[in-house]
Structure formats: C-alpha cells, structure tokens
Amino acid sequence: MSCIRNGVSKLNHDLFKNHVTEEPSCRCGHAEETAFHYFFECLRYTVYRDVMFNKIIGIGRDVHLNIDT
C-alpha cells in the first residue's frame, strides 16, 4: 500500500511516470491504470473488489462498541 501511496507501485500509471513503461494504460483498455482505477473501476478486479468490500462491511457489522463506562 505504501508503494501505491508514494507513486512507485507496479501500476502502469506509476511505471509510466517513472519512465519504466511507454504507456500508462490498463490492460482492460482504460486510458490510465491509476490507483483509483485499480481499486474502484477496473473490470479485471470486480470480483476481488466485491469480496474485499463485503469483508469490510462485515467487519463493521461485527464491531460492538461498549460506550457504557
């Protein structure tokens, strides 16, 4: 995650920006493989994204705060 935040990930947008690849495009056909595209838009990762979001939602349901002190 820190690589993505620092702009040195293996995403094509970062590789292009750092002069490692010739194009920033995603293999799905999107113009740029940015972190936002990777996490929220890319059709190649829809199933994985749905699993991740469902787990996050599940964590929220399992949290029981006891505010009675």
DRENPA-3360 file (N, C-alpha, C; in nm, 2 decimals, always signed):
BEGIN
1 = MSCIRNGV = +0.08/-0.12/+0.00/+0.00/+0.00/+0.00/+0.09/+0.13/+0.00 ~ +0.20/+0.12/+0.07/+0.28/+0.25/+0.07/+0.34/+0.28/-0.07 ~ +0.36/+0.17/-0.14/+0.41/+0.20/-0.28/+0.31/+0.27/-0.36 ~ +0.18/+0.23/-0.35/+0.07/+0.30/-0.42/+0.06/+0.44/-0.37 ~ +0.07/+0.46/-0.24/+0.06/+0.60/-0.19/+0.17/+0.69/-0.23 ~ +0.29/+0.63/-0.25/+0.41/+0.71/-0.28/+0.43/+0.72/-0.43 ~ +0.35/+0.66/-0.51/+0.36/+0.67/-0.66/+0.47/+0.58/-0.72 ~ +0.51/+0.48/-0.65/+0.61/+0.39/-0.70/+0.56/+0.24/-0.71;
9 = SKLNHDLF = +0.44/+0.22/-0.74/+0.38/+0.09/-0.74/+0.40/+0.03/-0.88 ~ +0.35/-0.09/-0.90/+0.37/-0.16/-1.03/+0.25/-0.13/-1.12 ~ +0.17/-0.03/-1.08/+0.06/+0.01/-1.17/+0.12/+0.09/-1.28 ~ +0.06/+0.07/-1.40/+0.12/+0.13/-1.52/+0.13/+0.28/-1.52 ~ +0.04/+0.35/-1.45/+0.04/+0.49/-1.44/+0.17/+0.53/-1.37 ~ +0.21/+0.46/-1.26/+0.33/+0.49/-1.18/+0.45/+0.45/-1.26 ~ +0.45/+0.34/-1.33/+0.56/+0.29/-1.41/+0.59/+0.39/-1.52 ~ +0.48/+0.44/-1.58/+0.50/+0.54/-1.69/+0.56/+0.67/-1.64;
17 = KNHVTEEP = +0.50/+0.72/-1.53/+0.55/+0.84/-1.46/+0.70/+0.83/-1.43 ~ +0.74/+0.71/-1.39/+0.88/+0.69/-1.35/+0.97/+0.64/-1.47 ~ +0.92/+0.66/-1.59/+0.99/+0.62/-1.71/+1.03/+0.48/-1.72 ~ +0.95/+0.39/-1.67/+0.97/+0.24/-1.68/+0.90/+0.18/-1.80 ~ +0.78/+0.23/-1.83/+0.70/+0.18/-1.94/+0.67/+0.29/-2.03 ~ +0.62/+0.26/-2.15/+0.59/+0.36/-2.25/+0.45/+0.41/-2.25 ~ +0.36/+0.34/-2.18/+0.22/+0.38/-2.17/+0.16/+0.36/-2.03 ~ +0.07/+0.45/-1.99/+0.01/+0.44/-1.86/-0.12/+0.36/-1.86;
25 = SCRCGHAE = -0.16/+0.30/-1.97/-0.29/+0.24/-1.99/-0.30/+0.11/-1.91 ~ -0.42/+0.07/-1.88/-0.45/-0.05/-1.81/-0.48/-0.16/-1.91 ~ -0.45/-0.28/-1.88/-0.48/-0.39/-1.97/-0.63/-0.41/-2.00 ~ -0.72/-0.35/-1.92/-0.86/-0.36/-1.95/-0.90/-0.27/-2.06 ~ -0.81/-0.18/-2.10/-0.84/-0.08/-2.21/-0.86/+0.06/-2.16 ~ -0.86/+0.08/-2.03/-0.88/+0.22/-1.97/-0.75/+0.30/-2.00 ~ -0.76/+0.43/-2.02/-0.65/+0.51/-2.06/-0.54/+0.51/-1.95 ~ -0.57/+0.50/-1.83/-0.46/+0.51/-1.72/-0.49/+0.41/-1.61;
33 = ETAFHYFF = -0.39/+0.33/-1.58/-0.41/+0.24/-1.46/-0.36/+0.31/-1.34 ~ -0.45/+0.39/-1.29/-0.42/+0.47/-1.16/-0.46/+0.39/-1.04 ~ -0.43/+0.43/-0.92/-0.47/+0.36/-0.80/-0.62/+0.37/-0.79 ~ -0.69/+0.48/-0.82/-0.83/+0.49/-0.82/-0.89/+0.39/-0.91 ~ -0.84/+0.39/-1.04/-0.90/+0.29/-1.14/-0.88/+0.15/-1.09 ~ -0.76/+0.12/-1.03/-0.74/-0.02/-0.99/-0.83/-0.06/-0.87 ~ -0.85/+0.03/-0.78/-0.93/-0.01/-0.66/-1.08/+0.00/-0.68 ~ -1.13/+0.09/-0.77/-1.27/+0.12/-0.78/-1.34/+0.10/-0.92;
41 = ECLRYTVY = -1.26/+0.09/-1.03/-1.32/+0.09/-1.16/-1.29/-0.03/-1.25 ~ -1.17/-0.08/-1.24/-1.12/-0.18/-1.33/-1.20/-0.31/-1.33 ~ -1.25/-0.34/-1.45/-1.34/-0.46/-1.46/-1.26/-0.59/-1.44 ~ -1.13/-0.59/-1.45/-1.05/-0.71/-1.43/-1.05/-0.75/-1.28 ~ -1.08/-0.66/-1.19/-1.08/-0.69/-1.05/-1.22/-0.68/-0.98 ~ -1.32/-0.68/-1.06/-1.46/-0.66/-1.00/-1.49/-0.77/-0.89 ~ -1.46/-0.89/-0.92/-1.49/-1.00/-0.82/-1.41/-0.98/-0.69 ~ -1.28/-0.95/-0.71/-1.19/-0.93/-0.59/-1.24/-0.81/-0.51;
49 = RDVMFNKI = -1.28/-0.70/-0.58/-1.32/-0.58/-0.52/-1.45/-0.61/-0.44 ~ -1.54/-0.68/-0.50/-1.67/-0.72/-0.43/-1.64/-0.80/-0.30 ~ -1.55/-0.89/-0.31/-1.51/-0.97/-0.19/-1.45/-0.88/-0.08 ~ -1.36/-0.79/-0.12/-1.30/-0.70/-0.03/-1.40/-0.61/+0.04 ~ -1.49/-0.55/-0.04/-1.59/-0.46/+0.02/-1.69/-0.53/+0.11 ~ -1.73/-0.65/+0.07/-1.81/-0.73/+0.16/-1.75/-0.77/+0.29 ~ -1.62/-0.79/+0.29/-1.55/-0.82/+0.41/-1.54/-0.70/+0.50 ~ -1.51/-0.58/+0.44/-1.51/-0.46/+0.51/-1.64/-0.43/+0.57;
57 = IGIGRDVH = -1.75/-0.45/+0.50/-1.88/-0.42/+0.55/-1.91/-0.52/+0.67 ~ -1.87/-0.64/+0.65/-1.88/-0.74/+0.76/-1.81/-0.71/+0.89 ~ -1.69/-0.65/+0.87/-1.62/-0.61/+0.99/-1.69/-0.50/+1.06 ~ -1.75/-0.41/+0.99/-1.83/-0.30/+1.05/-1.95/-0.35/+1.13 ~ -2.01/-0.46/+1.08/-2.13/-0.52/+1.15/-2.08/-0.59/+1.27 ~ -1.96/-0.64/+1.27/-1.91/-0.72/+1.39/-1.86/-0.64/+1.50 ~ -1.84/-0.51/+1.48/-1.79/-0.42/+1.58/-1.90/-0.38/+1.67 ~ -1.88/-0.41/+1.80/-1.98/-0.37/+1.90/-1.91/-0.28/+2.00;
65 = LNIDT = -1.95/-0.15/+2.00/-1.88/-0.06/+2.09/-1.96/-0.06/+2.22 ~ -1.89/-0.07/+2.33/-1.94/-0.06/+2.46/-1.91/+0.08/+2.52 ~ -2.00/+0.17/+2.51/-1.98/+0.31/+2.55/-2.02/+0.34/+2.69 ~ -2.07/+0.23/+2.76/-2.11/+0.25/+2.90/-1.99/+0.23/+2.99 ~ -1.95/+0.34/+3.05/-1.83/+0.33/+3.13/-1.86/+0.37/+3.27;
% end
